[in-house]
Amino acid sequence: MKRPSYTKSTTLFKAAQHVLVGGVNSPVRSFRHVGGEPILVKNARGSRIYDYDRNSYIDYVLSYGALILGHANPGVISAVKKTAEKGLGYGTTHELEVELARRIQEAIPLCEKIRFVSSGTEAVMGAIRLARGFTKRNKILKFEYSYHGHADYLLVKAGSGLATMGLPASKGVPKDFIRHTLVTSYGNINNINKIFKRYGSEIAAVIVEPVGGNNGVIPPDIPFLKRLRTLTRQFSTLLIFDEVITGFRFHFGSAASYFGIKPDMICLGKIIGGGLPIGAYGGSKKIMNHLAPLGSVYQASTFSGNPVVMSAGVATLRKLALLKKDYKKLSEKAALISQYLENKAKSHNIDISVRHFGTMFSVYFKKRKYFKFFYRRLLENGIYFAPSEYESNFISFAHSKEDIKKTLREIDEAFYLLAKRKGRS
Ligand SMILES: *Cc1c(COP(=O)(O)O)cnc(C)c1O
């Protein structure tokens, strides 16, 4: 088969490297994890993305999970156009903000009140500030390998020991700034009991991804999450679910209600913006009313509630409400791909770990060089997986049965070639 050409992508990426750091505006896009140069996308529709050399790909990244309806969904695009024609923002409350908040609240009733911001990072920062203001405590607890955006005090690696103050996970984060951040491992009930015994009454909030999406997929540990709920209640600590990925990802609502757990606050992002920059946090009136202008916890933003963004969110949730019953089909497709990956790897004796939950899946190769080969081979044959084993892949409502079939065929071929290569080496 003829190898595709990447001439235009390569030229553009070179130009990008002159003006953008590493040629990108977010590190994983650089393809450092998979080697080689990234493909650059010129346009997209449905399940497909097209690069500057007119190669087409079935996309499993979907703007890192935001595009659950697929690319350029006609309803979303028409809503965005209609709103944009009336002006791009006014800095006053707009009816679309009310409508999006209402739709979220209907699907996630524990969000009695909502604050919109422009990214998941800001949603988490707002929720944590509010939790600290509400509880009048400083400490927060997070879990190793979880990601909650790029706020200084959340870029923390676990140190050794039970619950550690951790170490900065990035240069530029002073140790002082993470002084109040406790980090521990996810899923160990014994540990968490001990931590609460020791620090419980000092912890303002526990923040957790109910399904991990930033270190491969980490399936939920329901008994652990329930234990967290019990402990936090007992110690008047707030439980915050970071649902920036998981909100509206598994059903029409939160992962929290999917699991029958009621956190105190929920952070949202990605899907609720229909592909445009958004974040939101919500909870009971009692907590949320501590935010300015009603309360004394300050949080403001120039672009929050932007009408164009809101219109994309409203159009997305409106469509998702009609697709409630079809989430199951998405999960089945993700399961199919996951099982196939696992089976093929096994039959070729290649050591991988596939993790799957609902409409998300990730694949980790024990040998990085095998992943690189596998990834490149899929890419060259029109399958765009997340360019890192630590990112999740997603299924959208735009992925057809044919898309999945083609994906399985290419996975099959990639493993076959990988095994052949492995045999030679
Ligand atoms: C993406 C993500 C964030 C950060 O959202 P941004 O919009 O990138 O700032 C926070 N938490 C989780 C779980 C995420 O996946």
The ligand as an SDF file (V2000), in Angstrom:
LIG
                    3D

 15 15  0  0  0  0  0  0  0  0999 V2000
   -9.6080   18.2840   30.8400 C   0  0  0  0  0  0  0  0  0  0  0  0
   -9.7220   18.1580   32.2950 C   0  0  0  0  0  0  0  0  0  0  0  0
   -9.5740   19.2580   33.1650 C   0  0  0  0  0  0  0  0  0  0  0  0
   -9.1060   20.5940   32.6810 C   0  0  0  0  0  0  0  0  0  0  0  0
   -9.9690   21.1580   31.7660 O   0  0  0  0  0  0  0  0  0  0  0  0
   -9.3670   22.3040   30.7870 P   0  0  0  0  0  0  0  0  0  0  0  0
  -10.5960   22.7460   30.0260 O   0  0  0  0  0  0  0  0  0  0  0  0
   -8.3520   21.6280   29.9330 O   0  0  0  0  0  0  0  0  0  0  0  0
   -8.8000   23.3630   31.6420 O   0  0  0  0  0  0  0  0  0  0  0  0
   -9.8360   19.0700   34.4980 C   0  0  0  0  0  0  0  0  0  0  0  0
  -10.2030   17.8820   34.9870 N   0  0  0  0  0  0  0  0  0  0  0  0
  -10.3400   16.7980   34.2030 C   0  0  0  0  0  0  0  0  0  0  0  0
  -10.7880   15.5220   34.7890 C   0  0  0  0  0  0  0  0  0  0  0  0
  -10.0810   16.8990   32.8350 C   0  0  0  0  0  0  0  0  0  0  0  0
  -10.1610   15.8220   32.0690 O   0  0  0  0  0  0  0  0  0  0  0  0
  1  2  1  0
  2  3  1  0
  2 14  2  0
  3  4  1  0
  3 10  2  0
  4  5  1  0
  5  6  1  0
  6  7  2  0
  6  8  1  0
  6  9  1  0
 10 11  1  0
 11 12  2  0
 12 13  1  0
 12 14  1  0
 14 15  1  0
M  END
$$$$
